Each structure stands twice: as C-alpha cells, then as structure tokens.
Amino acid sequence: MKFFIAFLILISSGPALAEIAGAIDTVKLINNNSQVFIHGWACQKGRTDSIDVHLYSGAPAGSSDATIIRGAKANIKAADAGDINKVCKAYSEYRRFSLVLTESQWREHGGRKLYVHGIDSNGPNTTITNSGSFTIPERKVIGHIDPVHFDTNHNNFIVSGWACLTYSSEQPMVELGIGSKTIRSVVASRNSEDAVARACNTPSGSAHRFSFELPRYYMHDYQYQNIEVRGSLSGARATLNNSYRWQVPFMGDIPPLSDPESSYDSLPAGCPVGENVTSLSTDKLYCRMSSGQSINTQVKLSGRLFSNLVLDCNNGTLTKQLVIESYKQSENVYSVPENIVIKNCTIPSIRIIGMGKNGQSKDVVESSRLGVEHVKRVRDSAPHGIVFDNITIAANEETPFYIGPGVHYVTMQNSHFTGKSKNVVLYLDVDSYRNSFLNNIFETDTTNIVEIANTVKVYDKSRELVAIDGSSFNIFRGNYFAYLEAGGIYLYRNCGEGGAVRYSSPSFNLIENNRFYYNHYDGDKPGIFIGSRQGPTLLVLDCSADNVGNPPLAGSVTSNRDQAMYNVVRNNKFKKEVRIINNDNNNQTYGNTLY
C-alpha cells in the first residue's frame, strides 16, 4: 500500500517546471539621443536554447497599465557567459539580448517603467531582475522664465528664459501669452549656459534661450496682466516654469522713442513701427498719423501680430519702403499677416513677401522642387487680404510695388504711381493670384535713356509698366497708363531662372476699361502684350536652371513658353493706336478701341 501511494505521487507531480532567470543591466540613449538602448540577459534554467523576451512599459504583463512595446530573442553572445551559466544551470554562450526603441516608441512610452518578461516554454512568463527599476527617459518640453525687466534705455520690456525638448538639440517654439492673449512667438535658439544644457540633458553648447523684446508703447495695454510662456515641439507641449509668477508692470507715460539717427517721429501709441517681430494676432489696431506727418524709419509689418491693422497716414509720408512680410517660425511654418488697410499715404515703394523675398529665394526654390504642392505651400505662407487706398507711390529708382510669390487678395485702388523707376512699376511674381488694381494712375517713368554722341537716344534696359509673371486671376480695371515707351502690361512666365520650378502661368487675368495714353511715342512697344517672352526665343534667358526630374516633370520644367492663356482683354481705350499683342488663341481680346 505504501509503495502504491509513493508511485501515485511520483506520477502526479511530473517534471519540475524550469524557472526563468535574467536581469536588465543597462538602459541608455544612443545615436545622438535618438534611440533608447536596453541591454540584459535571460534564460530558462536547465536549458541551453535561447529564449524570447518581451518588453512592456508601465507595469508587468497582465496589468491594466501594461503596454507591450516589442520582443526579441536572448541569443547574443555573452562575454560573461560563465557567470550567467552558473545561474542558468546549463551551458550556452548565447544568453544576452538588446532592445532598441525607435524615436516614435520613445516618445510614446517616455517616463514609464520598464518590464522585461522571459518567455517560458512550460510555465509562467515571469519578469526578470531589475524590471520596474529603470524608467524610459522622457522627451518633454521644459523651460524657465527669467525675472522680467526693461532694457537699459527703458524703451523695451524684456521677457526671456530658456526652453528645450529634453534629450534633444531640436529647438522648440515658444509662445508668449499675456492675460488671455497670445501675442508673439519665437524659436528658442539663442546661446545658453551649460547649466541649461544639463537640465535639458543635451550637449554642452546647445542653444536653448529665447527673448521677447516688447516696445514699451505696445505693452501699455497689457500692464498688470499675468505672463505665460508655452513651449512646443513634435507634439510635446508645456507651460514653462515661472509662468503666472510675473506680471507686466505699470508702464507710466509712454516716452517718445529715439531713432539712432535722431530722425524718427513715433506713430501714435499702439502703432507698430520699425519692428521685425515674429508673430501672432492682436485686436484690430487703428493707427492715425498726424496730418502731414513724416515717418523717417522703415515701417515693416512682419507676421500675424500686424493682422487687422488699419494705418491711416492722414496725408502723411513714409519716407522709406513699406514692407509687409510673413515671418518664418520653423520649417514650413510661417506667421502670416492678413486683413490690413493702408490709406492716405505717400510712400516711395511697397514690397509684400511671403516664403521668400522673390521667386528665386532659397526656400522658394527648394519648395518648388518638391512637386506641384508647392503652389499651395507658397500661397499658404504669403500675406493676403491687404487694401491700399489713396496711395501716392513716388518712386525713387527702386521697384515701386512688388507682390511676391503666393501673395493674394491685395487691392490697390484710387492711387497714383509717379516718379522714376529703373525697373517695372508693378511686379506680380509667380503664384500670386486674385489681386485687384482699380482706378489707379500709372505715370512712373521706367525708361533708361542713354545718349549717343549727344544726338541719338536709345532705350537701354527699360522695362514695361506692369509685369504679370506667372500670376493669375488678377483684375485691372479703370486704370490710366502713361509713359508707355517701354510697354504697358506684359504677361509672361520666367522660364527657369534661379532654379525655381514655376507651376503657375499668367492666366485667367481680366484687363478691362483701362486707358492707354500714347502721345509722343511712335515705337512698337504694345500697351498689352500677352505671352511677351515665350522662353528664350524672344529674350536671351537661362531656361535650364529648373531642369529637375524628381519630382515628376511639370510646369516650367516641361515648357519654357509663357503658357499665357484664358486671359480676357476687353473694352480698353488707346490714344493714337490700339497696341495689343496676343500670342495664344485661348485668350479673348475684344472691344478695345481708340479714344
């Protein structure tokens, strides 16, 4: 009977379960802090074959907080195989494992505990030693606001500090909020101290600082309100340390601002002048200059901060070029001004630009080579919704009015172009569209006269009054054009200069009810010329610089011709002779007569 019981117990118990053994040894960053490396060893006691391991974050497998990340096999040769095999109770040189988290896995699981399970062929998949002892480094935005202060002249209010994405040399965008409004943003890209690099876990010399320099007159409306700074990058966002600790102080009476050349008369309080600012919207600003006032420093409206601005010069003068521009905040991200009204001003020239200063700028060229989506990119980054009313543009040799790539919904009306230009009067660059020119007088002299032997006069490098270069859906109505010796309105598309691929063509433009005044000129330059270049055939140009084959060929890569089509020229009046050249039968010209 005793023998039977012993035999029954032996049969019921079967073979003993093999135990999982192992340990996580190392968790560190590799490849310039772009990946997390996890190293350790694992085995099933009494067995020589390599086992699988599974990596979890948050908690061990089976817990509601556990998330599996990935698996691997513990089959890497171990330099310390002798010590490991003593624990594993079976000999094998291949017991170690390595697990690498990609950047996306790191972002998803950063800040969570690590757990590694050995996969048992017979029994429970237990965790190995040091599971739960290591934490995946967390990539997060952190930062600090320094005590706020004025500059040495007490003209600018300074909000500065540092911000970073931990374990990364990438530079986050920081936004300044005051009260309930976000008023500006910059990239945290200024030089910073080693102490900041240590806090960010980045190499010594990394640049993480930022500074907002806010004109005192602009801050007057924000006094006593709390200051907040937020940082963001790659989906990570955070409010920086010391937000809400500081307030905008009392600004007192706003002193006049001084110009380095003592020639600056400030606009009324709240009017932004001479700033190259970075962004962000504000309430509608109505700025009215004193009657006849002159502003002797450049007025530059840069970024969204200047959206919804009405600037009434009150028959005053801006003595330097007016610039309205988008501000590049980061790669493919622009702060764009919109809904601006400028009226009752005398200005020497106006320049409106978005992605680049012209159609051959570096960013424009690079974007154009990525495919036809470039047209949307360049338009999305460009200023729009801008009205000029009762403007006198008194040119002093430079181009009086330049509308850059992608700029749209600009209206110039009831205005007068005069003076002398060495270039065109109005230049509409590639991908600009839906701009309107209504009831204006164009009397700017664009001829460049050279005398030969004091008797013969020739026109050297003279330009037409209006260049529509790859711009579409524009309206010219009710305008008066004089000084036509070098031509009137020319529609064309540059064929490749500068390496930019030009996808848009000078098409769907409407030119109607305008007057073209020829008095003493008897040459052959037309008042309207549709398709004025047609590649290198009529003008010596380098049309090969945009020859790229990837992305697929399109636009000016496939054709050097102007592609000026579907334009309508109608009911225009000409003094002396109707002078229109149309190089494409898809355009309509009718009702154009003498007066």
Long-range contacts (C-beta under 8 A, 24 or more apart in sequence): 17-120, 17-122, 17-123, 18-44, 18-45, 18-46, 18-47, 18-120, 18-121, 18-122, 18-123, 19-44, 19-45, 19-126, 20-44, 20-45, 20-51, 20-117, 20-118, 20-120, 20-125, 20-126, 20-128, 21-45, 21-87, 21-88, 21-118, 21-128, 22-53, 22-74, 22-116, 22-118, 22-128, 22-129, 23-128, 23-129, 23-130, 24-114, 24-116, 24-128, 24-129, 24-130, 24-131, 24-133, 24-134, 25-130, 27-114, 27-134, 27-135, 27-136, 29-137, 29-167, 30-100, 32-169, 33-167, 33-168, 33-169, 33-201, 33-202, 34-103, 35-100, 35-101, 35-102, 35-103, 35-106, 36-100, 36-101, 36-105, 36-106, 36-136, 36-137, 37-98, 37-99, 37-100, 38-98, 38-99, 38-100, 38-101, 38-114, 38-116, 38-134, 39-96, 39-97, 39-98, 39-99, 40-96, 40-97, 40-116, 40-128, 40-130, 41-74, 41-78, 41-84, 41-95, 41-96, 41-97, 42-74, 42-95, 42-97, 42-116, 42-118, 42-128, 43-74, 43-84, 43-87, 43-88, 43-90, 43-92, 43-95, 43-118, 44-88, 44-118, 44-120, 44-121, 45-87, 45-88, 45-89, 45-90, 46-88, 46-89, 46-90, 47-88, 47-90, 47-121, 48-90, 48-91, 48-92, 49-92, 50-74, 50-75, 50-92, 50-94, 50-95, 51-118, 51-119, 51-120, 51-121, 52-118, 52-119, 53-97, 53-99, 53-116, 53-117, 53-118, 53-119, 53-128, 54-116, 54-117, 54-119, 54-125, 55-99, 55-114, 55-115, 55-116, 56-114, 56-115, 56-116, 56-117, 57-109, 57-112, 57-113, 57-114, 57-115, 57-136, 58-109, 58-112, 58-113, 58-115, 59-113, 59-115, 60-115, 60-117, 60-127, 60-131, 60-132, 61-115, 61-117, 61-125, 66-115, 67-109, 67-112, 69-99, 69-101, 69-105, 69-109, 70-99, 70-101, 70-105, 72-97, 72-98, 72-99, 73-97, 74-118, 101-136, 106-136, 106-137, 106-139, 107-139, 107-234, 107-235, 107-236, 109-136, 110-136, 110-137, 110-138, 110-139, 110-140, 111-135, 111-136, 111-138, 111-140, 112-136, 137-166, 137-167, 137-201, 138-166, 139-165, 139-166, 139-167, 139-168, 139-236, 140-165, 140-166, 140-236, 140-238, 141-165, 141-166, 141-172, 141-231, 141-232, 141-233, 141-236, 141-237, 141-238, 142-166, 142-199, 142-200, 142-231, 142-238, 142-240, 142-241, 143-172, 143-174, 143-188, 143-208, 143-229, 143-231, 143-238, 143-240, 143-241, 144-240, 144-241, 144-242, 145-227, 145-229, 145-240, 145-241, 145-242, 145-243, 145-245, 145-246, 146-242, 147-246, 148-227, 148-246, 148-248, 148-249, 150-216, 151-213, 153-258, 154-216, 154-255, 155-215, 155-216, 155-255, 155-257, 155-258, 156-213, 156-214, 156-215, 156-216, 157-213, 157-214, 157-215, 157-216, 157-219, 157-248, 157-249, 157-251, 158-211, 158-212, 158-213, 158-214, 159-211, 159-212, 159-214, 159-227, 159-229, 159-246, 160-209, 160-210, 160-211, 160-212, 161-209, 161-210, 161-229, 161-240, 161-242, 162-188, 162-192, 162-196, 162-208, 162-209, 162-210, 163-188, 163-208, 163-210, 163-229, 163-231, 163-240, 164-188, 164-196, 164-199, 164-200, 164-202, 164-206, 164-208, 164-231, 165-200, 165-233, 165-234, 165-236, 166-200, 166-201, 166-202, 167-200, 167-201, 167-202, 168-200, 168-202, 168-233, 169-202, 169-203, 169-206, 170-233, 170-234, 171-207, 171-208, 171-233, 172-231, 172-232, 172-233, 172-236, 173-231, 173-232, 173-233, 173-329, 173-330, 173-333, 174-210, 174-229, 174-230, 174-231, 174-232, 174-240, 175-229, 175-230, 175-231, 175-232, 175-280, 176-212, 176-227, 176-228, 176-229, 177-227, 177-228, 177-229, 177-230, 178-222, 178-225, 178-226, 178-227, 178-228, 178-248, 179-222, 179-225, 179-226, 181-282, 182-280, 182-281, 183-222, 183-280, 183-282, 183-305, 184-212, 184-214, 184-277, 184-278, 184-279, 184-280, 184-305, 185-278, 185-279, 185-280, 185-329, 185-335, 186-210, 186-211, 186-212, 186-278, 186-279, 186-329, 187-329, 187-330, 188-231, 215-257, 215-272, 215-275, 216-251, 216-254, 216-255, 217-254, 217-257, 217-266, 217-269, 217-270, 218-270, 218-272, 219-248, 219-251, 220-251, 220-254, 220-269, 220-270, 221-270, 222-248, 223-248, 223-249, 223-250, 223-251, 224-248, 224-249, 224-250, 259-296, 259-297, 261-296, 263-296, 263-297, 264-295, 264-296, 264-297, 265-293, 265-294, 265-295, 265-296, 267-295, 271-311, 272-301, 272-305, 272-306, 272-309, 273-297, 273-299, 274-298, 274-299, 274-300, 275-300, 275-302, 276-300, 276-302, 276-327, 277-302, 277-303, 277-305, 277-306, 277-327, 278-302, 278-303, 278-305, 278-327, 278-329, 278-335, 279-303, 279-304, 279-305, 279-327, 279-329, 279-335, 280-304, 280-305, 280-335, 281-305, 281-307, 281-308, 282-307, 282-308, 283-308, 284-308, 284-309, 284-310, 285-309, 285-310, 286-310, 286-312, 287-311, 287-312, 288-312, 288-314, 289-313, 289-314, 289-316, 290-314, 290-316, 291-315, 291-316, 292-316, 293-317, 294-318, 294-319, 295-319, 296-320, 298-322, 298-323, 299-323, 300-325, 301-325, 301-337, 301-340, 302-326, 302-327, 302-335, 302-337, 303-327, 303-335, 303-336, 303-337, 304-335, 304-336, 304-337, 304-338, 305-335, 305-337, 306-337, 306-340, 307-336, 307-337, 307-338, 307-339, 307-340, 308-338, 308-339, 308-340, 309-337, 309-340, 309-341, 310-340, 310-341, 310-343, 311-340, 311-341, 311-342, 311-343, 311-345, 312-343, 312-344, 313-342, 313-343, 313-344, 313-345, 313-346, 314-344, 315-344, 315-346, 316-344, 316-345, 316-346, 317-345, 317-346, 317-347, 318-345, 318-346, 318-347, 318-348, 319-348, 320-348, 321-347, 321-348, 321-349, 321-350, 321-351, 321-398, 322-347, 322-349, 322-350, 322-351, 323-350, 323-351, 323-352, 323-353, 324-350, 324-351, 324-352, 324-353, 324-383, 324-386, 325-351, 325-352, 325-353, 325-354, 325-383, 326-353, 326-354, 326-355, 326-381, 326-382, 326-383, 328-355, 328-363, 332-377, 334-380, 334-381, 336-380, 336-381, 336-382, 336-383, 336-384, 337-383, 337-386, 338-383, 338-384, 338-385, 338-386, 339-385, 339-386, 340-383, 340-385, 340-386, 340-387, 341-386, 341-387, 341-389, 342-386, 342-387, 342-388, 342-389, 342-391, 343-387, 343-388, 343-389, 343-390, 343-391, 344-389, 344-390, 344-391, 345-390, 345-391, 345-392, 346-391, 346-392, 346-393, 346-394, 347-391, 347-392, 347-393, 347-394, 348-393, 348-394, 348-395, 348-396, 348-398, 348-400, 348-419, 349-393, 349-395, 349-396, 349-398, 349-399, 349-400, 349-401, 349-402, 350-388, 350-391, 350-393, 350-400, 350-401, 350-402, 351-399, 351-402, 351-404, 352-382, 352-383, 352-386, 352-402, 352-403, 352-404, 352-407, 352-410, 353-382, 353-383, 353-402, 353-404, 353-405, 353-407, 354-378, 354-379, 354-381, 354-382, 354-383, 354-404, 354-405, 354-406, 354-407, 355-381, 355-382, 355-404, 355-405, 355-406, 356-404, 356-405, 357-404, 358-402, 358-404, 358-405, 358-429, 359-404, 359-405, 359-429, 359-430, 359-469, 359-470, 359-494, 359-498, 359-500, 359-502, 360-497, 360-498, 360-499, 360-500, 364-405, 364-500, 365-498, 365-499, 365-500, 368-500, 368-501, 368-502, 368-503, 368-546, 369-499, 369-501, 369-548, 369-551, 370-551, 371-551, 371-552, 371-554, 372-503, 372-551, 372-554, 372-555, 374-431, 374-501, 374-503, 375-406, 375-431, 375-503, 375-504, 378-405, 378-406, 378-431, 379-406, 379-408, 379-431, 379-433, 380-406, 381-406, 382-406, 382-407, 382-408, 382-432, 383-407, 383-410, 384-408, 384-409, 384-410, 385-409, 386-410, 386-411, 387-411, 387-413, 388-412, 388-413, 388-415, 389-413, 389-414, 389-415, 390-414, 390-415, 391-415, 391-416, 392-416, 392-418, 393-417, 393-418, 393-419, 393-444, 394-418, 394-419, 395-419, 395-420, 395-421, 395-425, 395-444, 396-420, 397-421, 397-422, 398-422, 398-423, 399-423, 399-424, 399-425, 399-427, 400-425, 400-426, 400-444, 401-425, 401-426, 401-427, 402-427, 402-429, 403-427, 403-428, 403-429, 403-432, 403-435, 403-471, 404-429, 404-432, 405-429, 405-430, 405-431, 405-432, 406-431, 406-432, 407-432, 407-435, 408-432, 408-433, 408-434, 408-435, 409-434, 409-435, 410-435, 410-436, 411-435, 411-436, 411-437, 411-438, 412-436, 412-437, 412-438, 412-440, 413-437, 413-438, 413-439, 413-440, 414-438, 414-439, 414-440, 415-440, 415-441, 416-440, 416-441, 416-443, 417-441, 417-442, 417-443, 417-444, 418-443, 418-444, 419-444, 419-445, 420-444, 420-445, 421-445, 421-446, 421-463, 422-446, 422-448, 422-461, 422-463, 423-463, 424-463, 424-464, 424-465, 424-466, 424-467, 425-465, 425-466, 426-465, 426-466, 426-467, 427-466, 427-467, 427-469, 428-466, 428-467, 428-468, 428-469, 428-471, 428-474, 429-469, 429-470, 429-471, 430-469, 430-470, 430-471, 430-493, 430-494, 430-500, 430-502, 430-504, 431-470, 431-471, 431-502, 431-503, 431-504, 432-471, 432-474, 433-471, 433-472, 433-473, 433-474, 433-504, 434-473, 434-474, 435-471, 435-474, 435-475, 436-474, 436-475, 436-477, 437-474, 437-475, 437-476, 437-477, 437-479, 438-475, 438-477, 438-478, 438-479, 439-477, 439-478, 439-479, 440-478, 440-479, 440-480, 441-479, 441-480, 441-482, 442-466, 442-479, 442-480, 442-481, 442-482, 442-483, 443-480, 443-482, 443-483, 444-483, 445-483, 446-483, 446-486, 447-483, 447-485, 447-486, 459-485, 459-486, 462-486, 463-487, 464-488, 464-489, 464-490, 464-525, 464-529, 464-532, 465-489, 466-490, 467-492, 468-492, 468-506, 468-509, 469-493, 469-494, 469-506, 470-494, 470-502, 470-504, 470-505, 470-506, 471-504, 471-506, 471-509, 472-504, 472-505, 472-506, 472-507, 472-508, 472-509, 473-507, 473-508, 473-509, 474-509, 474-510, 475-509, 475-510, 476-509, 476-510, 476-511, 476-512, 476-514, 477-510, 477-511, 477-512, 477-513, 477-514, 478-513, 478-514, 479-514, 479-515, 480-514, 480-515, 480-517, 481-514, 481-515, 481-516, 481-517, 481-527, 482-517, 482-519, 484-516, 484-517, 484-518, 484-521, 484-525, 484-527, 485-521, 485-523, 485-525, 486-525, 487-525, 487-526, 487-527, 487-529, 487-532, 488-516, 488-525, 488-526, 488-527, 488-528, 488-529, 488-579, 489-527, 489-528, 489-529, 490-529, 490-532, 491-528, 491-529, 491-530, 491-531, 491-532, 491-562, 491-564, 491-567, 492-531, 492-532, 492-533, 492-534, 492-562, 492-564, 493-533, 493-556, 493-561, 493-562, 493-563, 493-564, 494-533, 494-541, 494-556, 495-533, 495-535, 495-536, 495-541, 495-543, 495-546, 495-556, 495-560, 495-561, 496-541, 496-542, 496-543, 496-544, 496-545, 496-546, 496-547, 496-556, 496-557, 496-560, 497-541, 497-542, 497-543, 497-545, 498-545, 499-545, 499-546, 500-546, 501-546, 501-548, 501-554, 501-555, 501-556, 501-557, 502-546, 502-555, 502-556, 503-554, 503-555, 503-556, 504-555, 505-562, 505-563, 505-564, 505-565, 506-530, 506-562, 506-563, 506-564, 506-567, 507-563, 507-564, 507-565, 507-566, 507-567, 508-566, 508-567, 509-567, 509-568, 510-567, 510-568, 511-567, 511-568, 511-569, 511-570, 511-572, 512-568, 512-569, 512-570, 512-571, 512-572, 513-571, 513-572, 514-572, 514-573, 515-572, 515-573, 515-574, 515-575, 515-595, 516-572, 516-573, 516-574, 516-575, 516-579, 517-575, 518-574, 518-575, 518-576, 518-577, 518-579, 519-575, 519-576, 525-579, 526-579, 526-580, 526-581, 527-572, 527-574, 527-578, 527-579, 527-580, 528-569, 528-572, 528-579, 528-580, 528-581, 528-589, 529-580, 529-581, 530-564, 530-567, 530-569, 530-580, 530-581, 530-582, 530-583, 530-584, 530-587, 530-589, 531-561, 531-562, 531-564, 531-581, 531-582, 531-583, 531-584, 532-562, 532-581, 532-583, 533-562, 534-560, 534-561, 534-562, 534-583, 535-559, 535-560, 535-561, 535-562, 536-560
